[in-house]
C-alpha cells in the first residue's frame, strides 16, 4: 500500500511541476487549506463542447498545522498572498526542480532561503517544520514559495476527489490524450487547441 501511495505522490509531483502554475488558494481554518494549480497533466473532461480538457487540479490539506507563504524576491508586493487569492495577480509558474509532496528537506530549504515568511498557520521559529509522517507540500514558483504540513491531503479534479489509483489513471489518460492531440494536430480532424499540449511539444517527429 505504501508503494502505491508513493507512486501516486510521485505522479502528482511530475504532473503539476512539469509546466504547471500556482493559480489560487483558499482556506476554511482550522479544517482545510486548499491550493489550486493550472497546467496539471491530469485528464479532466472538457467543460464544454469544442473545448480542451480542464488542466485545473486542487490539493486540499486537512487539519493544517503549518502554512507558510514565502517571499523569495522583492519583485512582488508584500501582500501577494491576498492578491493571488483575489485573482489580482497572474499565476506563478512552478519550478520543476523545487516541487515536492514527499521530500521534507526541500520544504526546509525553501524556508531557509526566504527573505520573508508570512505564517498563515504556525509560528516561524517555534512550529516544527514538515516531517516524514504527515502530508506535506513545498514548492518554489518564481519570486514566491509555499510550504504546508497537515494531517492528510486530498486531490480534487472537476469530477470530485481522486483516490490514489485514480490519480495514476488520470495521469496515464492525459499522456494518451497528448499523443492523440499531436497525432491529429495536422490531420483533417484535429482536437480542440490545447495550450498545455502546445507547451509540451514532442521531442521527435512522431509520438
Secondary structure as UniProt FT lines:
FT   HELIX           2..17
FT   TURN            18..19
FT   STRAND          21..28
FT   TURN            29..31
FT   STRAND          32..38
FT   TURN            49..50
FT   STRAND          57..71
FT   TURN            74..75
FT   TURN            78..79
FT   HELIX           80..85
FT   TURN            86..87
FT   STRAND          92..93
FT   TURN            96..97
FT   STRAND          99..100
FT   HELIX           104..113
FT   STRAND          116..121
FT   TURN            124..126
FT   TURN            132..133
FT   STRAND          135..141
FT   TURN            142..143
FT   STRAND          144..157
FT   TURN            158..159
FT   STRAND          160..162
FT   HELIX           164..183
FT   TURN            185..186
FT   TURN            188..189
FT   HELIX           195..199
//
